[in-house]
Amino acid sequence: MLIGAMNNPKHDILDELKLFGEFSFDFVEITIEAPAAHPPKLEKKKAKIQELLRSYNFPVLAHLPWFLHLAHPYERVLEANIAEFRNAMESAHSLGAKKITIHPEFMPNLYGERDLALAQMSSSLCDLADFARSHSMELLLENFDAQALSPKDMARLLSEAKINMTFDVGHAHMLGGSMENFLSVHGIKGKISHVHLHDNFLKEDAHLPLGVGRINMKKVIGELKGFYDGTITLSRDKLEMLWYGKRKFTENRKYYFPQDAKFVPKDVE
């Protein structure tokens, strides 16, 4: 298990990377997004970003803008969105990203028929997946809430585009969805290449710290441990306590931080 953190695109990425380094995360997931982390801003700071990545020995994952579309009904708008996705992917490649997550807007109601939207999403994903592979990156599709995109729809898109996925636990528990329903789809577990782990109140996408919302995190961690041991973007201390148990967590902390051996965060009690 590798634990990483994602920058807030509203903040200066250099400050974010320094913070992640001080907290000893295993990797960073750079969200390439306005206002402070879209390609023009990243390009201006690329040398300093690369220097920090090397100094903290950070592997890089990346996250594409969530507000662009894979299935817009207007052709020229769709072409512009795909061009922006490619531009962000080239920026991610220049920073050394190996995996890149796409979580676009979904607009099925503008088509009248859901299958038309899904077909266009599939076509766009195939195009972008080929582009990613040409840059030695792996494109991952992130799950939406179940009403926007059902687990079966996700499985279809993954199969047609020949890609894997980023499993977002918070999204899976929105608007009546659940992790169990999602993972019950045949073969979906084997398609998970990255995980986003955050909490919510089972409604909106709140991105709360673990334990603050209503998702049963002990149950989620128990399920994930049964089949997954890869990269997870989240809050580090809370996950390690849930993953290893409080006793092992405390032992690990004493080993890595002997000067702070008595410290166990209250939010993992």
C-alpha positions in Angstrom: 0.0 0.0 0.0 1.3 3.4 -1.0 -0.4 6.5 0.4 -0.4 9.8 -1.5 -1.9 13.3 -1.4 -3.5 15.4 -4.1 -2.8 19.1 -4.4 -5.6 21.7 -4.2 -5.6 23.5 -7.5 -6.5 26.8 -5.8 -3.2 26.8 -4.0 0.4 27.2 -5.1 1.6 23.8 -6.1 5.1 24.4 -4.8 3.8 25.0 -1.3 1.6 21.9 -1.6 4.5 19.7 -2.6 6.6 21.0 0.3 3.8 20.2 2.7 3.4 16.7 1.3 7.1 16.1 1.6 7.1 17.2 5.2 4.3 14.7 5.9 6.2 11.9 4.3 3.6 10.8 1.7 4.7 8.1 -0.7 3.6 9.8 -3.9 1.7 12.9 -5.2 -1.3 13.0 -7.4 -1.1 16.3 -9.3 -4.5 17.6 -10.3 -3.9 19.6 -13.5 -6.6 22.2 -13.1 -7.3 25.9 -13.0 -6.9 28.3 -11.4 -3.4 27.6 -10.1 -2.4 24.2 -11.5 -3.5 24.2 -15.2 -0.8 23.6 -17.9 0.3 27.3 -18.4 0.9 27.8 -14.7 2.6 24.4 -14.3 4.9 25.1 -17.3 6.1 28.3 -15.7 7.0 26.4 -12.5 8.1 23.1 -14.1 11.7 23.3 -13.2 11.0 24.0 -9.5 8.2 21.3 -9.4 10.6 18.7 -10.8 13.3 19.8 -8.3 10.9 19.2 -5.4 9.7 15.9 -6.8 13.3 14.7 -7.0 14.2 16.0 -3.5 11.3 14.2 -1.9 11.6 11.2 -4.2 8.0 11.5 -5.2 6.5 9.2 -7.9 3.8 11.1 -9.8 0.2 10.3 -10.6 -2.0 12.9 -12.3 -5.7 13.9 -12.4 -7.3 15.6 -15.4 -9.8 18.5 -15.0 -13.2 17.2 -13.8 -15.2 20.0 -15.6 -14.4 18.9 -19.1 -16.6 16.6 -21.2 -16.2 13.3 -23.0 -19.7 13.4 -24.5 -20.8 16.9 -25.4 -23.5 17.1 -28.0 -21.9 20.0 -29.9 -19.0 18.7 -32.0 -16.8 21.7 -31.9 -17.2 22.0 -28.1 -16.4 18.3 -27.7 -13.3 18.7 -29.9 -12.1 21.6 -27.7 -12.6 19.5 -24.6 -10.6 16.6 -26.0 -7.9 19.1 -27.0 -7.8 20.4 -23.4 -7.6 16.8 -22.1 -4.6 16.2 -24.3 -2.9 19.4 -23.3 -3.3 18.4 -19.6 -2.0 14.9 -20.4 1.1 16.3 -22.1 1.7 18.5 -19.0 1.3 15.4 -16.8 3.8 13.5 -18.9 6.3 16.3 -18.6 6.2 16.0 -14.8 6.7 12.2 -15.0 3.2 10.9 -14.4 2.7 7.2 -15.1 -1.0 7.0 -14.3 -3.5 9.6 -15.0 -7.2 9.7 -13.9 -10.0 11.2 -15.9 -13.2 12.2 -14.2 -15.2 14.3 -16.7 -18.6 15.9 -16.6 -21.4 13.6 -17.7 -24.4 15.1 -19.7 -26.8 12.2 -20.7 -29.9 14.4 -20.6 -28.8 16.5 -23.5 -28.9 13.5 -25.8 -32.4 12.2 -25.1 -31.0 8.6 -25.2 -28.4 7.5 -22.7 -26.8 5.0 -25.0 -25.8 7.9 -27.4 -23.9 9.6 -24.5 -22.3 6.4 -23.5 -21.2 5.6 -27.0 -19.6 9.1 -27.3 -17.9 8.7 -24.0 -16.5 5.3 -25.1 -15.2 6.8 -28.4 -13.6 9.7 -26.6 -12.0 7.4 -24.0 -10.6 5.1 -26.7 -9.0 8.2 -28.3 -7.5 9.5 -25.1 -6.4 6.1 -23.9 -4.4 5.7 -27.1 -2.9 9.2 -26.6 -1.9 8.3 -23.0 -0.2 5.0 -24.2 1.7 6.9 -26.8 3.1 9.0 -23.9 3.9 5.9 -21.8 1.0 6.7 -19.4 -2.0 4.6 -18.2 -5.4 6.3 -18.5 -7.8 5.5 -15.6 -11.5 6.3 -15.6 -12.9 7.4 -12.2 -16.3 6.3 -11.1 -19.2 8.8 -10.8 -22.2 8.6 -8.5 -24.3 5.6 -9.4 -27.1 7.8 -10.8 -24.9 9.5 -13.3 -23.0 6.4 -14.3 -24.0 3.0 -13.0 -21.4 0.3 -12.1 -22.5 -1.7 -15.2 -22.0 1.4 -17.4 -18.5 1.8 -15.9 -17.7 -1.8 -16.7 -18.8 -1.3 -20.3 -16.6 1.8 -20.8 -13.6 0.2 -19.2 -14.0 -2.9 -21.5 -14.5 -0.9 -24.7 -11.7 1.5 -24.1 -9.4 -1.3 -22.7 -8.5 0.7 -19.6 -8.5 0.3 -15.9 -10.1 2.6 -13.3 -9.6 4.8 -10.3 -12.1 3.6 -7.7 -13.4 6.6 -5.7 -14.9 5.3 -2.4 -16.7 8.5 -1.7 -18.4 8.7 -5.1 -19.4 5.0 -4.8 -21.4 5.9 -1.7 -23.3 8.9 -3.1 -27.0 9.1 -3.8 -28.0 5.6 -2.7 -24.9 3.9 -4.1 -22.6 1.6 -2.1 -19.2 0.0 -2.5 -20.9 -3.5 -2.3 -23.1 -2.7 -5.4 -20.2 -1.4 -7.3 -17.8 -4.3 -6.6 -20.5 -6.9 -7.3 -20.1 -6.2 -11.0 -18.2 -9.1 -12.5 -14.5 -8.4 -13.1 -14.6 -4.9 -11.7 -12.2 -5.6 -8.9 -9.5 -6.6 -11.3 -9.8 -3.3 -13.1 -9.0 -1.1 -10.1 -5.5 0.4 -10.5 -5.8 3.3 -8.1 -8.1 4.4 -5.2 -9.4 7.7 -3.8 -10.5 7.3 -0.2 -12.5 10.0 1.5 -15.7 10.4 3.5 -19.2 12.0 3.0 -22.7 11.9 4.3 -23.9 9.5 1.6 -25.3 12.5 -0.5 -23.1 15.1 -2.1 -19.4 14.7 -3.0 -18.1 16.4 0.2 -14.5 15.0 0.2 -14.5 14.9 4.0 -11.6 13.4 6.2 -12.0 9.8 7.0 -14.3 9.2 9.9 -16.1 12.5 9.7 -19.0 11.4 7.5 -21.2 8.3 7.4 -19.3 5.8 5.3 -18.4 2.7 7.3 -14.6 3.0 6.8 -13.7 -0.1 8.8 -15.9 -2.1 6.4 -14.5 -0.4 3.4 -10.9 -1.0 4.5 -11.6 -4.6 5.2 -13.1 -5.1 1.8 -10.2 -3.3 0.0 -7.6 -5.3 1.9 -9.1 -8.5 0.4 -8.0 -7.7 -3.2 -6.1 -4.4 -3.4 -2.7 -3.3 -2.3 -1.8 -0.4 -4.5 -1.8 3.4 -4.5 -4.4 5.3 -2.4 -4.8 9.0 -2.3 -6.2 10.1 1.1 -5.3 11.3 4.7 -2.4 9.1 5.8 -2.7 8.6 9.6 -6.4 7.6 9.5 -5.9 5.0 6.8 -2.8 3.4 8.4 -4.6 2.9 11.7 -7.6 1.3 9.9 -5.4 -0.8 7.6 -2.9 -2.1 10.2 -4.9 -1.7 13.4 -4.2 0.7 16.3 -1.4 -1.4 17.8 0.5 -1.9 14.6 0.0 1.8 13.7 1.5 2.9 17.0 4.4 0.5 16.6 5.1 1.9 13.1 4.9 5.4 14.4 7.4 4.7 17.2 9.8 3.2 14.6 9.6 6.0 12.1 9.1 8.9 14.5 10.9 8.0 17.8 11.0 11.6 18.9 7.2 11.6 18.8 6.6 8.1 20.1 3.6 8.8 22.4 1.7 10.6 19.7 -1.4 8.9 18.3 -3.9 11.3 16.6 -7.2 11.6 18.3 -9.1 11.2 15.0 -7.8 7.6 14.8 -8.8 6.5 18.3 
